[in-house]
Every structure is written in C-alpha cells, then in structure tokens.
Amino acid sequence: MITGIEIRNHQFSKSLFGFRQEEVREFIEQVAHDYETVYSENAQLRENIQKQLFELEKYRKLEATMNNSLILAQQTAEELKLNARQEATKILEDSKRSIAEMLAAYQELMRHLNVFNLEMKTQLQVELELLDSNLKKNQEVSAFFTKPDIQALLDNLNNLRLEDTE
C-alpha cells in the first residue's frame, strides 16, 4: 500500500508533452486501489466500532440491570432481616407474656390448693377431735355398762318374770 509521503513526493518524468501519461495512470490506479482498500477497511472498522459500541451499550445496560438487581436484593435482604427481627421480638414478647400468665395462673392455683389443703386439714382435725370425743364417750358408756352394779341389774332383769296373779 502506498503511503501519503510517497504520494506527496512522487515525481513524474517529463516527456515531450508533459508528464508521461502511462506513468500517471499507473500511479493514479495505484492510489485509487489503495484508496479503495483504505476506504473499505475504514468502512469495516466503522462497522466494527458500531458493533462494539452496540455491544458495549448492551453490557452497560446489563451492568445497570445487575446493579439495580443487586441493590434490590440488598434492600430485600435488609427488609427480610428487619421483618425477621420484628417477628422474633414479637414472638419473644408474646412468649414472655404467656410465661408470666402461666406462672401467675400456677401461683393462683397453688394458693387455692394451699387454702383447700388448710381447710381440709382443719376439717379433718375437727372430725378427728369429734371422733376422739365419740370414742371417749363410747368408752365411758361401755365402762358404765361393764360396772358390777349394772351387770347385776342386767342379771336381775333377765331373771325377772311375771308372776301369775290369778
């Protein structure tokens, strides 16, 4: 391929009527051929640049989409973490409240049970005292009927008969 310097510095031979036409035509043909090659290469390079720019734009859009997706994923993750923390806090508070309510119910039940046991014990003590009193009375009555005077009276009653008064 001919260079710009060669074109500028090219010297045509002189002939009787000026430059030799054959030499000028050959040079012009060479310049035209090289120009067409350069033009064709330039067109291909421009087309290649357009393709590369299109691809670059496509990748920039893809990068922007990926960045937006990443930002959205990070925001979603943060929201999920926040929601999970809030839910965990709510569950913990509900659990604490439930445990406190159960303990209060248990304490109330134990208080009622202690009152019931105390009342039952008191009632049983009264019943035992009554039973002891009855046993004592029974022993006294038994002792009364086992005295020799009562025994003799019972024997006399058994021996008593009605006599005929006719």
Wavefront OBJ file of the C-alpha trace (Angstrom):
o trace
v 0.000 0.000 0.000
v 1.271 3.457 -0.892
v 1.770 5.978 1.872
v 0.853 9.668 1.985
v 4.507 10.701 1.877
v 5.061 8.646 -1.270
v 2.089 10.307 -2.906
v 3.337 13.786 -1.962
v 6.913 13.111 -3.001
v 6.250 11.199 -6.191
v 7.951 12.787 -9.169
v 6.622 12.206 -12.629
v 9.080 12.061 -15.535
v 8.762 14.719 -18.103
v 8.024 13.944 -21.645
v 7.582 15.933 -24.696
v 4.058 16.841 -23.865
v 4.380 16.948 -20.071
v 4.139 14.005 -17.717
v 4.152 10.580 -19.166
v 0.538 9.565 -19.236
v 1.186 5.903 -18.686
v 3.119 6.589 -15.518
v 0.438 8.980 -14.229
v -2.313 6.427 -14.969
v -0.396 3.693 -13.162
v 0.161 5.989 -10.204
v -3.481 7.042 -10.146
v -4.540 3.405 -10.451
v -2.284 2.527 -7.542
v -3.578 5.462 -5.467
v -7.172 4.591 -6.372
v -6.641 0.945 -5.460
v -5.004 1.850 -2.166
v -7.723 4.416 -1.521
v -10.436 1.825 -2.126
v -8.661 -0.599 0.195
v -8.321 2.064 2.878
v -11.934 3.135 2.348
v -13.140 -0.448 2.580
v -11.047 -1.073 5.689
v -12.292 2.197 7.155
v -15.910 1.162 6.479
v -15.270 -2.241 8.074
v -13.633 -0.581 11.074
v -16.543 1.844 11.416
v -18.973 -1.061 11.238
v -16.880 -2.957 13.784
v -16.828 0.136 16.024
v -20.633 0.379 15.730
v -20.957 -3.296 16.645
v -18.570 -2.816 19.569
v -20.476 0.294 20.700
v -23.741 -1.650 20.458
v -22.236 -4.500 22.493
v -20.773 -2.003 24.961
v -24.182 -0.370 25.380
v -25.749 -3.795 25.811
v -23.217 -4.642 28.537
v -23.704 -1.252 30.192
v -27.457 -1.875 30.302
v -26.803 -5.365 31.628
v -24.456 -3.897 34.240
v -27.073 -1.318 35.220
v -29.716 -4.047 35.454
v -27.395 -6.206 37.543
v -26.557 -3.250 39.805
v -30.258 -2.485 40.224
v -30.941 -6.152 40.913
v -28.122 -6.239 43.448
v -29.412 -3.096 45.149
v -32.943 -4.522 45.161
v -31.640 -7.827 46.557
v -29.742 -5.969 49.281
v -32.815 -3.901 50.141
v -34.968 -7.027 50.180
v -32.442 -8.790 52.406
v -32.417 -5.829 54.783
v -36.212 -5.761 54.845
v -36.314 -9.514 55.472
v -33.798 -9.176 58.297
v -35.772 -6.296 59.792
v -39.049 -8.211 59.477
v -37.434 -11.317 60.982
v -36.096 -9.264 63.910
v -39.502 -7.672 64.448
v -41.212 -11.057 64.266
v -38.656 -12.580 66.647
v -39.158 -9.673 69.048
v -42.933 -10.118 68.859
v -42.648 -13.879 69.421
v -40.291 -13.281 72.358
v -42.629 -10.712 73.904
v -45.641 -12.993 73.375
v -43.702 -15.872 74.931
v -42.683 -13.754 77.921
v -46.287 -12.642 78.394
v -47.570 -16.228 78.091
v -44.982 -17.483 80.579
v -45.858 -14.685 83.005
v -49.572 -15.508 82.642
v -48.890 -19.225 83.188
v -46.772 -18.500 86.251
v -49.462 -16.217 87.649
v -52.105 -18.902 86.991
v -49.847 -21.513 88.601
v -49.283 -19.299 91.645
v -53.039 -18.680 91.934
v -53.706 -22.402 91.630
v -51.096 -23.173 94.297
v -52.635 -20.538 96.575
v -56.088 -22.097 96.115
v -54.633 -25.567 96.669
v -52.913 -24.417 99.871
v -56.157 -22.848 101.102
v -58.041 -26.043 100.222
v -55.420 -28.194 101.972
v -55.531 -25.976 105.058
v -59.337 -26.106 105.125
v -59.258 -29.883 104.594
v -56.686 -30.278 107.374
v -58.782 -28.123 109.710
v -61.917 -30.069 108.852
v -60.117 -33.380 109.347
v -58.761 -32.164 112.686
v -62.309 -31.226 113.743
v -63.543 -34.628 112.562
v -60.687 -36.366 114.416
v -61.463 -34.424 117.570
v -65.130 -35.364 117.175
v -64.130 -38.977 116.564
v -61.877 -38.886 119.650
v -64.757 -37.392 121.644
v -67.126 -40.103 120.384
v -64.591 -42.815 121.202
v -64.199 -41.391 124.664
v -67.968 -41.313 125.152
v -68.243 -44.845 123.797
v -65.580 -45.961 126.251
v -67.417 -44.200 129.053
v -70.711 -45.809 128.077
v -69.029 -49.197 127.741
v -67.353 -48.721 131.078
v -70.699 -47.800 132.562
v -72.337 -50.997 131.293
v -69.476 -53.114 132.465
v -69.650 -51.898 136.064
v -70.586 -54.653 138.522
v -73.754 -52.835 139.672
v -75.063 -52.558 136.128
v -74.103 -56.134 135.433
v -76.041 -57.270 138.468
v -79.025 -55.170 137.433
v -78.972 -56.752 133.992
v -78.803 -60.197 135.531
v -81.785 -59.416 137.774
v -83.721 -58.144 134.797
v -83.076 -61.343 132.971
v -84.304 -63.309 135.946
v -87.413 -61.310 136.416
v -90.605 -62.960 135.302
v -94.064 -62.014 135.570
v -95.920 -63.950 138.038
v -99.363 -65.091 137.576
v -101.791 -63.408 139.873
v -104.801 -65.324 139.335
l 1 2 3 4 5 6 7 8 9 10 11 12 13 14 15 16 17 18 19 20 21 22 23 24 25 26 27 28 29 30 31 32 33 34 35 36 37 38 39 40 41 42 43 44 45 46 47 48 49 50 51 52 53 54 55 56 57 58 59 60 61 62 63 64 65 66 67 68 69 70 71 72 73 74 75 76 77 78 79 80 81 82 83 84 85 86 87 88 89 90 91 92 93 94 95 96 97 98 99 100 101 102 103 104 105 106 107 108 109 110 111 112 113 114 115 116 117 118 119 120 121 122 123 124 125 126 127 128 129 130 131 132 133 134 135 136 137 138 139 140 141 142 143 144 145 146 147 148 149 150 151 152 153 154 155 156 157 158 159 160 161 162 163 164 165 166
